[in-house]
């Protein structure tokens, strides 16, 4: 059997449940690190979205605009100028 008595174990568990200044410092460091990781992860998502938008804009700008037939250009010009031109 074990050398520990029930009273010894109760005292051990009471001491383990009681928080100390070292425990509070460790918790603060853990929570600070966790918040830093969350901020870094959120910033990574924003930068990925911006990069995706830049790729889409680049593809759209790289693709040449379709040429309009001459009749469409004439119709747009005459609609803008009216009958007086």
C-alpha positions in Angstrom: 0.0 0.0 0.0 0.9 3.7 -0.1 2.5 5.6 2.7 0.1 8.5 2.2 -2.7 8.9 4.6 -6.0 10.5 3.7 -5.1 13.6 5.7 -1.9 14.0 3.8 -3.7 13.7 0.5 -6.3 16.2 1.6 -3.6 18.7 2.5 -1.9 18.1 -0.8 -5.1 18.8 -2.8 -5.8 21.9 -0.7 -2.4 23.2 -1.5 -2.7 22.4 -5.2 -6.0 24.2 -5.4 -4.7 27.4 -3.7 -3.4 29.9 -6.3 -0.1 31.6 -5.7 1.6 34.6 -7.3 3.6 32.3 -9.6 0.3 30.8 -10.8 -1.1 34.2 -11.6 2.0 35.2 -13.4 2.0 32.0 -15.5 -1.7 32.5 -16.3 -1.0 36.1 -17.4 1.8 34.9 -19.7 -0.3 32.2 -21.1 -3.2 34.5 -21.8 -0.9 37.2 -23.3 0.6 34.6 -25.7 -2.8 33.2 -26.6 -4.1 36.7 -27.5 -0.9 37.4 -29.5 -1.4 34.2 -31.5 -5.1 35.1 -32.1 -4.2 38.6 -33.4 -1.5 37.1 -35.6 -4.0 34.6 -37.0 -6.6 37.3 -37.7 -4.0 39.5 -39.4 -3.0 36.5 -41.6 -6.7 36.1 -42.7 -6.9 39.8 -43.6 -3.7 39.7 -45.6 -4.8 36.5 -47.4 -8.1 38.2 -48.4 -6.2 41.3 -49.6 -3.8 39.1 -51.6 -6.7 37.3 -53.2 -8.4 40.6 -54.1 -5.1 41.8 -55.7 -4.9 38.6 -57.8 -8.5 39.0 -59.0 -7.9 42.6 -59.9 -4.7 41.8 -61.7 -6.4 39.1 -63.7 -9.2 41.4 -64.7 -6.8 44.2 -65.6 -4.5 41.9 -67.6 -7.4 40.5 -69.7 -8.0 42.9 -72.7 -11.4 44.5 -73.0 -13.5 43.1 -75.8 -13.7 45.2 -78.9 -17.1 46.6 -79.7 -18.4 46.5 -83.2 -18.4 49.9 -85.1 -22.2 50.0 -85.0 -22.1 49.9 -81.2 -19.6 52.7 -81.0 -21.7 54.8 -83.4 -24.8 54.1 -81.4 -23.1 55.2 -78.1 -21.7 58.4 -79.7 -24.9 59.4 -81.3 -26.8 58.7 -78.0 -24.4 60.9 -76.1 -24.4 63.8 -78.7 -28.0 63.6 -79.7 -29.2 64.6 -83.2 -27.2 67.9 -83.4 -23.8 66.5 -84.2 
